[in-house]
Amino acid sequence: MSDPFKSHALGPAGPAIGGFAVTPSDSSDLAQAVRAVSIGGEGGTLSFISSRDAQTYTTGELLPGTYPLFARRIRATGTTATGLTGWI
């Protein structure tokens, strides 16, 4: 099937073009920075390092669902949510 949108630029709020399972780590960046994270298991908190300003952020309690954020790392310390998927 052809993709009529292949030559269009993808903005930061555009749809995901891929995804992968995320294992939180305090020392390793993700294979690729993500634009959103889905919580597919138990809800909880996310602690991440922003791919935009390199600052560390920690959310409050989140329910399972998808959350837009730019992250280069999902930290183990401060992350209690499970079943994480990163969207690029």
PyMOL Python script that loads the backbone (N, CA, C, O; Angstrom):
from pymol import cmd

cmd.read_pdbstr("""\
ATOM      1  N   MET A   1       0.845  -1.171   0.000  1.00  0.00           N
ATOM      2  CA  MET A   1       0.000   0.000   0.000  1.00  0.00           C
ATOM      3  C   MET A   1       0.888   1.231   0.000  1.00  0.00           C
ATOM      4  O   MET A   1       1.865   1.295   0.746  1.00  0.00           O
ATOM      5  N   SER A   2       0.561   2.186  -0.815  1.00  0.00           N
ATOM      6  CA  SER A   2       1.348   3.424  -0.862  1.00  0.00           C
ATOM      7  C   SER A   2       0.965   4.334   0.306  1.00  0.00           C
ATOM      8  O   SER A   2      -0.143   4.252   0.836  1.00  0.00           O
ATOM      9  N   ASP A   3       1.886   5.190   0.690  1.00  0.00           N
ATOM     10  CA  ASP A   3       1.678   6.136   1.787  1.00  0.00           C
ATOM     11  C   ASP A   3       1.639   7.543   1.214  1.00  0.00           C
ATOM     12  O   ASP A   3       2.694   8.104   0.915  1.00  0.00           O
ATOM     13  N   PRO A   4       0.448   8.138   1.048  1.00  0.00           N
ATOM     14  CA  PRO A   4       0.364   9.467   0.447  1.00  0.00           C
ATOM     15  C   PRO A   4       0.944  10.571   1.331  1.00  0.00           C
ATOM     16  O   PRO A   4       1.100  11.703   0.873  1.00  0.00           O
ATOM     17  N   PHE A   5       1.264  10.262   2.582  1.00  0.00           N
ATOM     18  CA  PHE A   5       1.779  11.268   3.515  1.00  0.00           C
ATOM     19  C   PHE A   5       3.279  11.149   3.741  1.00  0.00           C
ATOM     20  O   PHE A   5       3.834  11.883   4.558  1.00  0.00           O
ATOM     21  N   LYS A   6       3.944  10.244   3.040  1.00  0.00           N
ATOM     22  CA  LYS A   6       5.360   9.966   3.262  1.00  0.00           C
ATOM     23  C   LYS A   6       6.237  11.206   3.126  1.00  0.00           C
ATOM     24  O   LYS A   6       7.226  11.334   3.849  1.00  0.00           O
ATOM     25  N   SER A   7       5.910  12.102   2.241  1.00  0.00           N
ATOM     26  CA  SER A   7       6.746  13.285   2.018  1.00  0.00           C
ATOM     27  C   SER A   7       6.379  14.461   2.926  1.00  0.00           C
ATOM     28  O   SER A   7       7.005  15.517   2.839  1.00  0.00           O
ATOM     29  N   HIS A   8       5.390  14.303   3.785  1.00  0.00           N
ATOM     30  CA  HIS A   8       4.971  15.371   4.690  1.00  0.00           C
ATOM     31  C   HIS A   8       5.808  15.341   5.969  1.00  0.00           C
ATOM     32  O   HIS A   8       6.154  14.275   6.477  1.00  0.00           O
ATOM     33  N   ALA A   9       6.122  16.522   6.473  1.00  0.00           N
ATOM     34  CA  ALA A   9       6.845  16.622   7.740  1.00  0.00           C
ATOM     35  C   ALA A   9       5.930  16.183   8.878  1.00  0.00           C
ATOM     36  O   ALA A   9       4.726  16.441   8.856  1.00  0.00           O
ATOM     37  N   LEU A  10       6.505  15.527   9.859  1.00  0.00           N
ATOM     38  CA  LEU A  10       5.758  15.065  11.024  1.00  0.00           C
ATOM     39  C   LEU A  10       6.033  16.007  12.184  1.00  0.00           C
ATOM     40  O   LEU A  10       7.162  16.070  12.673  1.00  0.00           O
ATOM     41  N   GLY A  11       5.035  16.731  12.626  1.00  0.00           N
ATOM     42  CA  GLY A  11       5.193  17.656  13.736  1.00  0.00           C
ATOM     43  C   GLY A  11       5.232  16.932  15.072  1.00  0.00           C
ATOM     44  O   GLY A  11       4.904  15.748  15.143  1.00  0.00           O
ATOM     45  N   PRO A  12       5.627  17.628  16.129  1.00  0.00           N
ATOM     46  CA  PRO A  12       5.743  16.993  17.440  1.00  0.00           C
ATOM     47  C   PRO A  12       4.411  16.498  18.004  1.00  0.00           C
ATOM     48  O   PRO A  12       4.397  15.614  18.860  1.00  0.00           O
ATOM     49  N   ALA A  13       3.308  17.051  17.543  1.00  0.00           N
ATOM     50  CA  ALA A  13       1.997  16.601  18.027  1.00  0.00           C
ATOM     51  C   ALA A  13       1.371  15.593  17.073  1.00  0.00           C
ATOM     52  O   ALA A  13       0.228  15.180  17.269  1.00  0.00           O
ATOM     53  N   GLY A  14       2.106  15.197  16.049  1.00  0.00           N
ATOM     54  CA  GLY A  14       1.587  14.249  15.065  1.00  0.00           C
ATOM     55  C   GLY A  14       1.496  12.844  15.633  1.00  0.00           C
ATOM     56  O   GLY A  14       1.901  12.596  16.769  1.00  0.00           O
ATOM     57  N   PRO A  15       0.966  11.932  14.843  1.00  0.00           N
ATOM     58  CA  PRO A  15       0.807  10.556  15.304  1.00  0.00           C
ATOM     59  C   PRO A  15       2.153   9.844  15.435  1.00  0.00           C
ATOM     60  O   PRO A  15       3.134  10.230  14.800  1.00  0.00           O
ATOM     61  N   ALA A  16       2.186   8.828  16.247  1.00  0.00           N
ATOM     62  CA  ALA A  16       3.395   8.024  16.408  1.00  0.00           C
ATOM     63  C   ALA A  16       3.677   7.254  15.125  1.00  0.00           C
ATOM     64  O   ALA A  16       2.758   6.872  14.401  1.00  0.00           O
ATOM     65  N   ILE A  17       4.955   7.032  14.856  1.00  0.00           N
ATOM     66  CA  ILE A  17       5.341   6.256  13.680  1.00  0.00           C
ATOM     67  C   ILE A  17       5.988   4.934  14.075  1.00  0.00           C
ATOM     68  O   ILE A  17       6.416   4.166  13.214  1.00  0.00           O
ATOM     69  N   GLY A  18       6.058   4.672  15.367  1.00  0.00           N
ATOM     70  CA  GLY A  18       6.623   3.427  15.868  1.00  0.00           C
ATOM     71  C   GLY A  18       6.601   3.419  17.378  1.00  0.00           C
ATOM     72  O   GLY A  18       6.327   4.439  18.010  1.00  0.00           O
ATOM     73  N   GLY A  19       6.889   2.274  17.952  1.00  0.00           N
ATOM     74  CA  GLY A  19       6.907   2.161  19.398  1.00  0.00           C
ATOM     75  C   GLY A  19       7.746   0.975  19.837  1.00  0.00           C
ATOM     76  O   GLY A  19       8.086   0.105  19.035  1.00  0.00           O
ATOM     77  N   PHE A  20       8.077   0.953  21.128  1.00  0.00           N
ATOM     78  CA  PHE A  20       8.866  -0.143  21.687  1.00  0.00           C
ATOM     79  C   PHE A  20       8.637  -0.224  23.195  1.00  0.00           C
ATOM     80  O   PHE A  20       8.277   0.761  23.838  1.00  0.00           O
ATOM     81  N   ALA A  21       8.853  -1.422  23.743  1.00  0.00           N
ATOM     82  CA  ALA A  21       8.733  -1.627  25.186  1.00  0.00           C
ATOM     83  C   ALA A  21       9.834  -0.841  25.890  1.00  0.00           C
ATOM     84  O   ALA A  21      10.970  -0.784  25.420  1.00  0.00           O
ATOM     85  N   VAL A  22       9.486  -0.245  27.005  1.00  0.00           N
ATOM     86  CA  VAL A  22      10.424   0.567  27.773  1.00  0.00           C
ATOM     87  C   VAL A  22      10.715  -0.120  29.101  1.00  0.00           C
ATOM     88  O   VAL A  22       9.805  -0.485  29.845  1.00  0.00           O
ATOM     89  N   THR A  23      12.008  -0.288  29.382  1.00  0.00           N
ATOM     90  CA  THR A  23      12.461  -0.759  30.689  1.00  0.00           C
ATOM     91  C   THR A  23      13.127   0.416  31.382  1.00  0.00           C
ATOM     92  O   THR A  23      14.178   0.874  30.933  1.00  0.00           O
ATOM     93  N   PRO A  24      12.543   0.915  32.465  1.00  0.00           N
ATOM     94  CA  PRO A  24      13.139   2.059  33.152  1.00  0.00           C
ATOM     95  C   PRO A  24      14.575   1.772  33.595  1.00  0.00           C
ATOM     96  O   PRO A  24      14.899   0.665  34.025  1.00  0.00           O
ATOM     97  N   SER A  25      15.422   2.788  33.481  1.00  0.00           N
ATOM     98  CA  SER A  25      16.832   2.668  33.858  1.00  0.00           C
ATOM     99  C   SER A  25      17.325   4.012  34.374  1.00  0.00           C
ATOM    100  O   SER A  25      16.986   5.065  33.834  1.00  0.00           O
ATOM    101  N   ASP A  26      18.130   3.957  35.426  1.00  0.00           N
ATOM    102  CA  ASP A  26      18.730   5.188  35.939  1.00  0.00           C
ATOM    103  C   ASP A  26      20.011   5.565  35.203  1.00  0.00           C
ATOM    104  O   ASP A  26      20.511   6.678  35.363  1.00  0.00           O
ATOM    105  N   SER A  27      20.553   4.639  34.390  1.00  0.00           N
ATOM    106  CA  SER A  27      21.844   4.900  33.765  1.00  0.00           C
ATOM    107  C   SER A  27      21.854   4.875  32.239  1.00  0.00           C
ATOM    108  O   SER A  27      22.811   5.354  31.630  1.00  0.00           O
ATOM    109  N   SER A  28      20.825   4.336  31.612  1.00  0.00           N
ATOM    110  CA  SER A  28      20.827   4.211  30.147  1.00  0.00           C
ATOM    111  C   SER A  28      19.681   4.981  29.511  1.00  0.00           C
ATOM    112  O   SER A  28      18.530   4.885  29.939  1.00  0.00           O
ATOM    113  N   ASP A  29      20.022   5.749  28.476  1.00  0.00           N
ATOM    114  CA  ASP A  29      19.001   6.416  27.689  1.00  0.00           C
ATOM    115  C   ASP A  29      18.234   5.380  26.862  1.00  0.00           C
ATOM    116  O   ASP A  29      18.712   4.267  26.646  1.00  0.00           O
ATOM    117  N   LEU A  30      17.052   5.758  26.410  1.00  0.00           N
ATOM    118  CA  LEU A  30      16.270   4.908  25.517  1.00  0.00           C
ATOM    119  C   LEU A  30      17.001   4.765  24.184  1.00  0.00           C
ATOM    120  O   LEU A  30      17.853   5.587  23.848  1.00  0.00           O
ATOM    121  N   ALA A  31      16.667   3.726  23.432  1.00  0.00           N
ATOM    122  CA  ALA A  31      17.272   3.530  22.117  1.00  0.00           C
ATOM    123  C   ALA A  31      16.975   4.723  21.208  1.00  0.00           C
ATOM    124  O   ALA A  31      17.774   5.066  20.337  1.00  0.00           O
ATOM    125  N   GLN A  32      15.830   5.342  21.420  1.00  0.00           N
ATOM    126  CA  GLN A  32      15.429   6.534  20.669  1.00  0.00           C
ATOM    127  C   GLN A  32      14.542   7.375  21.582  1.00  0.00           C
ATOM    128  O   GLN A  32      13.748   6.830  22.348  1.00  0.00           O
ATOM    129  N   ALA A  33      14.673   8.690  21.506  1.00  0.00           N
ATOM    130  CA  ALA A  33      13.812   9.568  22.292  1.00  0.00           C
ATOM    131  C   ALA A  33      12.360   9.333  21.898  1.00  0.00           C
ATOM    132  O   ALA A  33      12.069   9.012  20.745  1.00  0.00           O
ATOM    133  N   VAL A  34      11.454   9.492  22.850  1.00  0.00           N
ATOM    134  CA  VAL A  34      10.033   9.246  22.605  1.00  0.00           C
ATOM    135  C   VAL A  34       9.237  10.537  22.719  1.00  0.00           C
ATOM    136  O   VAL A  34       9.670  11.505  23.343  1.00  0.00           O
ATOM    137  N   ARG A  35       8.053  10.525  22.096  1.00  0.00           N
ATOM    138  CA  ARG A  35       7.134  11.669  22.138  1.00  0.00           C
ATOM    139  C   ARG A  35       5.938  11.398  23.028  1.00  0.00           C
ATOM    140  O   ARG A  35       5.154  12.299  23.324  1.00  0.00           O
ATOM    141  N   ALA A  36       5.800  10.133  23.457  1.00  0.00           N
ATOM    142  CA  ALA A  36       4.702   9.758  24.352  1.00  0.00           C
ATOM    143  C   ALA A  36       5.046   8.427  25.012  1.00  0.00           C
ATOM    144  O   ALA A  36       5.858   7.655  24.502  1.00  0.00           O
ATOM    145  N   VAL A  37       4.412   8.176  26.151  1.00  0.00           N
ATOM    146  CA  VAL A  37       4.565   6.908  26.863  1.00  0.00           C
ATOM    147  C   VAL A  37       3.175   6.400  27.219  1.00  0.00           C
ATOM    148  O   VAL A  37       2.322   7.145  27.702  1.00  0.00           O
ATOM    149  N   SER A  38       2.974   5.111  26.968  1.00  0.00           N
ATOM    150  CA  SER A  38       1.734   4.461  27.395  1.00  0.00           C
ATOM    151  C   SER A  38       2.020   3.608  28.611  1.00  0.00           C
ATOM    152  O   SER A  38       3.046   2.934  28.696  1.00  0.00           O
ATOM    153  N   ILE A  39       1.090   3.651  29.551  1.00  0.00           N
ATOM    154  CA  ILE A  39       1.127   2.772  30.721  1.00  0.00           C
ATOM    155  C   ILE A  39       0.086   1.699  30.461  1.00  0.00           C
ATOM    156  O   ILE A  39      -1.111   1.986  30.435  1.00  0.00           O
ATOM    157  N   GLY A  40       0.530   0.475  30.271  1.00  0.00           N
ATOM    158  CA  GLY A  40      -0.385  -0.612  29.947  1.00  0.00           C
ATOM    159  C   GLY A  40      -0.631  -1.551  31.098  1.00  0.00           C
ATOM    160  O   GLY A  40      -1.521  -2.399  31.027  1.00  0.00           O
ATOM    161  N   GLY A  41       0.141  -1.417  32.160  1.00  0.00           N
ATOM    162  CA  GLY A  41      -0.009  -2.280  33.330  1.00  0.00           C
ATOM    163  C   GLY A  41      -0.623  -1.500  34.475  1.00  0.00           C
ATOM    164  O   GLY A  41      -1.654  -0.844  34.327  1.00  0.00           O
ATOM    165  N   GLU A  42       0.029  -1.586  35.607  1.00  0.00           N
ATOM    166  CA  GLU A  42      -0.423  -0.848  36.788  1.00  0.00           C
ATOM    167  C   GLU A  42      -0.112   0.635  36.622  1.00  0.00           C
ATOM    168  O   GLU A  42       0.977   0.998  36.176  1.00  0.00           O
ATOM    169  N   GLY A  43      -1.043   1.469  36.971  1.00  0.00           N
ATOM    170  CA  GLY A  43      -0.794   2.901  36.977  1.00  0.00           C
ATOM    171  C   GLY A  43       0.239   3.236  38.033  1.00  0.00           C
ATOM    172  O   GLY A  43       0.585   2.389  38.857  1.00  0.00           O
ATOM    173  N   GLY A  44       0.726   4.441  38.016  1.00  0.00           N
ATOM    174  CA  GLY A  44       1.727   4.872  38.985  1.00  0.00           C
ATOM    175  C   GLY A  44       2.388   6.138  38.498  1.00  0.00           C
ATOM    176  O   GLY A  44       1.795   6.908  37.743  1.00  0.00           O
ATOM    177  N   THR A  45       3.603   6.352  38.925  1.00  0.00           N
ATOM    178  CA  THR A  45       4.343   7.553  38.562  1.00  0.00           C
ATOM    179  C   THR A  45       5.350   7.256  37.448  1.00  0.00           C
ATOM    180  O   THR A  45       5.755   6.112  37.242  1.00  0.00           O
ATOM    181  N   LEU A  46       5.737   8.306  36.742  1.00  0.00           N
ATOM    182  CA  LEU A  46       6.805   8.236  35.747  1.00  0.00           C
ATOM    183  C   LEU A  46       7.856   9.276  36.117  1.00  0.00           C
ATOM    184  O   LEU A  46       7.529  10.425  36.417  1.00  0.00           O
ATOM    185  N   SER A  47       9.102   8.867  36.092  1.00  0.00           N
ATOM    186  CA  SER A  47      10.201   9.797  36.256  1.00  0.00           C
ATOM    187  C   SER A  47      11.003   9.718  34.965  1.00  0.00           C
ATOM    188  O   SER A  47      11.395   8.633  34.537  1.00  0.00           O
ATOM    189  N   PHE A  48      11.245  10.866  34.346  1.00  0.00           N
ATOM    190  CA  PHE A  48      11.907  10.856  33.046  1.00  0.00           C
ATOM    191  C   PHE A  48      12.848  12.038  32.897  1.00  0.00           C
ATOM    192  O   PHE A  48      12.708  13.058  33.572  1.00  0.00           O
ATOM    193  N   ILE A  49      13.811  11.878  31.997  1.00  0.00           N
ATOM    194  CA  ILE A  49      14.705  12.965  31.622  1.00  0.00           C
ATOM    195  C   ILE A  49      14.231  13.467  30.269  1.00  0.00           C
ATOM    196  O   ILE A  49      14.140  12.705  29.307  1.00  0.00           O
ATOM    197  N   SER A  50      13.934  14.744  30.207  1.00  0.00           N
ATOM    198  CA  SER A  50      13.410  15.357  28.990  1.00  0.00           C
ATOM    199  C   SER A  50      14.467  15.372  27.888  1.00  0.00           C
ATOM    200  O   SER A  50      15.637  15.665  28.134  1.00  0.00           O
ATOM    201  N   SER A  51      14.036  15.054  26.679  1.00  0.00           N
ATOM    202  CA  SER A  51      14.938  15.149  25.537  1.00  0.00           C
ATOM    203  C   SER A  51      15.065  16.590  25.061  1.00  0.00           C
ATOM    204  O   SER A  51      15.896  16.882  24.201  1.00  0.00           O
ATOM    205  N   ARG A  52      14.265  17.482  25.599  1.00  0.00           N
ATOM    206  CA  ARG A  52      14.302  18.891  25.201  1.00  0.00           C
ATOM    207  C   ARG A  52      15.250  19.717  26.068  1.00  0.00           C
ATOM    208  O   ARG A  52      16.041  20.498  25.540  1.00  0.00           O
ATOM    209  N   ASP A  53      15.180  19.555  27.392  1.00  0.00           N
ATOM    210  CA  ASP A  53      15.997  20.407  28.266  1.00  0.00           C
ATOM    211  C   ASP A  53      16.892  19.630  29.230  1.00  0.00           C
ATOM    212  O   ASP A  53      17.558  20.232  30.071  1.00  0.00           O
ATOM    213  N   ALA A  54      16.915  18.298  29.117  1.00  0.00           N
ATOM    214  CA  ALA A  54      17.762  17.421  29.942  1.00  0.00           C
ATOM    215  C   ALA A  54      17.440  17.494  31.440  1.00  0.00           C
ATOM    216  O   ALA A  54      18.238  17.048  32.264  1.00  0.00           O
ATOM    217  N   GLN A  55      16.291  18.046  31.790  1.00  0.00           N
ATOM    218  CA  GLN A  55      15.867  18.106  33.185  1.00  0.00           C
ATOM    219  C   GLN A  55      15.123  16.825  33.550  1.00  0.00           C
ATOM    220  O   GLN A  55      14.549  16.162  32.686  1.00  0.00           O
ATOM    221  N   THR A  56      15.139  16.489  34.821  1.00  0.00           N
ATOM    222  CA  THR A  56      14.408  15.332  35.325  1.00  0.00           C
ATOM    223  C   THR A  56      13.057  15.786  35.852  1.00  0.00           C
ATOM    224  O   THR A  56      12.958  16.759  36.599  1.00  0.00           O
ATOM    225  N   TYR A  57      12.019  15.062  35.447  1.00  0.00           N
ATOM    226  CA  TYR A  57      10.653  15.355  35.881  1.00  0.00           C
ATOM    227  C   TYR A  57      10.026  14.084  36.429  1.00  0.00           C
ATOM    228  O   TYR A  57      10.315  12.986  35.953  1.00  0.00           O
ATOM    229  N   THR A  58       9.175  14.232  37.423  1.00  0.00           N
ATOM    230  CA  THR A  58       8.438  13.103  37.970  1.00  0.00           C
ATOM    231  C   THR A  58       6.976  13.499  38.049  1.00  0.00           C
ATOM    232  O   THR A  58       6.632  14.551  38.589  1.00  0.00           O
ATOM    233  N   THR A  59       6.114  12.641  37.503  1.00  0.00           N
ATOM    234  CA  THR A  59       4.681  12.919  37.510  1.00  0.00           C
ATOM    235  C   THR A  59       4.075  12.526  38.850  1.00  0.00           C
ATOM    236  O   THR A  59       4.720  11.873  39.669  1.00  0.00           O
ATOM    237  N   GLY A  60       2.840  12.929  39.059  1.00  0.00           N
ATOM    238  CA  GLY A  60       2.042  12.377  40.137  1.00  0.00           C
ATOM    239  C   GLY A  60       1.500  11.034  39.682  1.00  0.00           C
ATOM    240  O   GLY A  60       1.910  10.511  38.646  1.00  0.00           O
ATOM    241  N   GLU A  61       0.588  10.483  40.448  1.00  0.00           N
ATOM    242  CA  GLU A  61      -0.021   9.193  40.095  1.00  0.00           C
ATOM    243  C   GLU A  61      -0.782   9.308  38.776  1.00  0.00           C
ATOM    244  O   GLU A  61      -1.616  10.197  38.604  1.00  0.00           O
ATOM    245  N   LEU A  62      -0.486   8.402  37.852  1.00  0.00           N
ATOM    246  CA  LEU A  62      -1.150   8.356  36.553  1.00  0.00           C
ATOM    247  C   LEU A  62      -1.910   7.042  36.411  1.00  0.00           C
ATOM    248  O   LEU A  62      -1.465   5.998  36.890  1.00  0.00           O
ATOM    249  N   LEU A  63      -3.048   7.107  35.752  1.00  0.00           N
ATOM    250  CA  LEU A  63      -3.812   5.903  35.426  1.00  0.00           C
ATOM    251  C   LEU A  63      -3.246   5.289  34.151  1.00  0.00           C
ATOM    252  O   LEU A  63      -2.551   5.977  33.404  1.00  0.00           O
ATOM    253  N   PRO A  64      -3.524   4.008  33.879  1.00  0.00           N
ATOM    254  CA  PRO A  64      -3.122   3.450  32.593  1.00  0.00           C
ATOM    255  C   PRO A  64      -3.672   4.318  31.458  1.00  0.00           C
ATOM    256  O   PRO A  64      -4.812   4.777  31.516  1.00  0.00           O
ATOM    257  N   GLY A  65      -2.863   4.534  30.444  1.00  0.00           N
ATOM    258  CA  GLY A  65      -3.229   5.382  29.316  1.00  0.00           C
ATOM    259  C   GLY A  65      -1.977   5.882  28.627  1.00  0.00           C
ATOM    260  O   GLY A  65      -0.871   5.437  28.934  1.00  0.00           O
ATOM    261  N   THR A  66      -2.147   6.804  27.700  1.00  0.00           N
ATOM    262  CA  THR A  66      -1.028   7.351  26.936  1.00  0.00           C
ATOM    263  C   THR A  66      -0.849   8.821  27.284  1.00  0.00           C
ATOM    264  O   THR A  66      -1.811   9.587  27.340  1.00  0.00           O
ATOM    265  N   TYR A  67       0.411   9.196  27.516  1.00  0.00           N
ATOM    266  CA  TYR A  67       0.740  10.542  27.962  1.00  0.00           C
ATOM    267  C   TYR A  67       1.807  11.156  27.049  1.00  0.00           C
ATOM    268  O   TYR A  67       2.876  10.574  26.866  1.00  0.00           O
ATOM    269  N   PRO A  68       1.520  12.329  26.477  1.00  0.00           N
ATOM    270  CA  PRO A  68       2.516  12.977  25.629  1.00  0.00           C
ATOM    271  C   PRO A  68       3.638  13.568  26.484  1.00  0.00           C
ATOM    272  O   PRO A  68       3.381  14.289  27.449  1.00  0.00           O
ATOM    273  N   LEU A  69       4.862  13.261  26.128  1.00  0.00           N
ATOM    274  CA  LEU A  69       6.033  13.836  26.771  1.00  0.00           C
ATOM    275  C   LEU A  69       7.251  13.553  25.897  1.00  0.00           C
ATOM    276  O   LEU A  69       7.295  12.540  25.199  1.00  0.00           O
ATOM    277  N   PHE A  70       8.221  14.429  25.933  1.00  0.00           N
ATOM    278  CA  PHE A  70       9.470  14.203  25.205  1.00  0.00           C
ATOM    279  C   PHE A  70      10.476  13.676  26.214  1.00  0.00           C
ATOM    280  O   PHE A  70      10.846  14.384  27.151  1.00  0.00           O
ATOM    281  N   ALA A  71      10.926  12.431  26.028  1.00  0.00           N
ATOM    282  CA  ALA A  71      11.850  11.830  26.989  1.00  0.00           C
ATOM    283  C   ALA A  71      12.964  11.085  26.279  1.00  0.00           C
ATOM    284  O   ALA A  71      12.750  10.409  25.273  1.00  0.00           O
ATOM    285  N   ARG A  72      14.153  11.229  26.831  1.00  0.00           N
ATOM    286  CA  ARG A  72      15.292  10.438  26.343  1.00  0.00           C
ATOM    287  C   ARG A  72      15.591   9.275  27.273  1.00  0.00           C
ATOM    288  O   ARG A  72      16.274   8.324  26.894  1.00  0.00           O
ATOM    289  N   ARG A  73      15.067   9.358  28.518  1.00  0.00           N
ATOM    290  CA  ARG A  73      15.254   8.277  29.492  1.00  0.00           C
ATOM    291  C   ARG A  73      14.037   8.209  30.399  1.00  0.00           C
ATOM    292  O   ARG A  73      13.509   9.236  30.823  1.00  0.00           O
ATOM    293  N   ILE A  74      13.598   6.997  30.693  1.00  0.00           N
ATOM    294  CA  ILE A  74      12.596   6.766  31.729  1.00  0.00           C
ATOM    295  C   ILE A  74      13.362   6.181  32.909  1.00  0.00           C
ATOM    296  O   ILE A  74      13.925   5.090  32.815  1.00  0.00           O
ATOM    297  N   ARG A  75      13.378   6.897  33.998  1.00  0.00           N
ATOM    298  CA  ARG A  75      14.190   6.511  35.148  1.00  0.00           C
ATOM    299  C   ARG A  75      13.518   5.418  35.973  1.00  0.00           C
ATOM    300  O   ARG A  75      12.295   5.396  36.112  1.00  0.00           O
ATOM    301  N   ALA A  76      14.326   4.513  36.517  1.00  0.00           N
ATOM    302  CA  ALA A  76      13.814   3.474  37.411  1.00  0.00           C
ATOM    303  C   ALA A  76      13.424   4.106  38.751  1.00  0.00           C
ATOM    304  O   ALA A  76      12.377   3.795  39.320  1.00  0.00           O
ATOM    305  N   THR A  77      14.287   4.997  39.241  1.00  0.00           N
ATOM    306  CA  THR A  77      13.999   5.689  40.488  1.00  0.00           C
ATOM    307  C   THR A  77      12.872   6.678  40.242  1.00  0.00           C
ATOM    308  O   THR A  77      12.999   7.576  39.410  1.00  0.00           O
ATOM    309  N   GLY A  78      11.795   6.520  40.948  1.00  0.00           N
ATOM    310  CA  GLY A  78      10.661   7.426  40.800  1.00  0.00           C
ATOM    311  C   GLY A  78       9.585   6.930  39.852  1.00  0.00           C
ATOM    312  O   GLY A  78       8.510   7.524  39.778  1.00  0.00           O
ATOM    313  N   THR A  79       9.853   5.842  39.120  1.00  0.00           N
ATOM    314  CA  THR A  79       8.843   5.269  38.232  1.00  0.00           C
ATOM    315  C   THR A  79       8.232   4.044  38.888  1.00  0.00           C
ATOM    316  O   THR A  79       8.930   3.078  39.198  1.00  0.00           O
ATOM    317  N   THR A  80       6.917   4.093  39.096  1.00  0.00           N
ATOM    318  CA  THR A  80       6.213   2.939  39.667  1.00  0.00           C
ATOM    319  C   THR A  80       5.217   2.337  38.689  1.00  0.00           C
ATOM    320  O   THR A  80       4.724   1.233  38.920  1.00  0.00           O
ATOM    321  N   ALA A  81       4.909   3.038  37.603  1.00  0.00           N
ATOM    322  CA  ALA A  81       3.992   2.531  36.584  1.00  0.00           C
ATOM    323  C   ALA A  81       4.644   1.342  35.868  1.00  0.00           C
ATOM    324  O   ALA A  81       5.870   1.262  35.782  1.00  0.00           O
ATOM    325  N   THR A  82       3.824   0.425  35.357  1.00  0.00           N
ATOM    326  CA  THR A  82       4.350  -0.767  34.683  1.00  0.00           C
ATOM    327  C   THR A  82       3.733  -0.911  33.291  1.00  0.00           C
ATOM    328  O   THR A  82       2.776  -0.224  32.933  1.00  0.00           O
ATOM    329  N   GLY A  83       4.317  -1.827  32.526  1.00  0.00           N
ATOM    330  CA  GLY A  83       3.814  -2.082  31.172  1.00  0.00           C
ATOM    331  C   GLY A  83       3.994  -0.897  30.264  1.00  0.00           C
ATOM    332  O   GLY A  83       3.055  -0.494  29.577  1.00  0.00           O
ATOM    333  N   LEU A  84       5.196  -0.323  30.246  1.00  0.00           N
ATOM    334  CA  LEU A  84       5.448   0.929  29.526  1.00  0.00           C
ATOM    335  C   LEU A  84       5.804   0.688  28.061  1.00  0.00           C
ATOM    336  O   LEU A  84       6.561  -0.225  27.729  1.00  0.00           O
ATOM    337  N   THR A  85       5.242   1.526  27.199  1.00  0.00           N
ATOM    338  CA  THR A  85       5.568   1.547  25.774  1.00  0.00           C
ATOM    339  C   THR A  85       5.945   2.980  25.416  1.00  0.00           C
ATOM    340  O   THR A  85       5.219   3.919  25.743  1.00  0.00           O
ATOM    341  N   GLY A  86       7.083   3.144  24.744  1.00  0.00           N
ATOM    342  CA  GLY A  86       7.506   4.454  24.253  1.00  0.00           C
ATOM    343  C   GLY A  86       7.086   4.612  22.803  1.00  0.00           C
ATOM    344  O   GLY A  86       7.225   3.682  22.009  1.00  0.00           O
ATOM    345  N   TRP A  87       6.578   5.775  22.456  1.00  0.00           N
ATOM    346  CA  TRP A  87       6.100   6.059  21.086  1.00  0.00           C
ATOM    347  C   TRP A  87       6.984   7.107  20.450  1.00  0.00           C
ATOM    348  O   TRP A  87       7.276   8.141  21.050  1.00  0.00           O
ATOM    349  N   ILE A  88       7.415   6.826  19.208  1.00  0.00           N
ATOM    350  CA  ILE A  88       8.279   7.760  18.474  1.00  0.00           C
ATOM    351  C   ILE A  88       7.506   8.361  17.317  1.00  0.00           C
ATOM    352  O   ILE A  88       8.048   9.175  16.568  1.00  0.00           O
TER     353      ILE A  88
END
""", "prot")
cmd.dss("prot")
cmd.show_as("cartoon", "prot")
cmd.util.cbc("prot")
cmd.orient("prot")
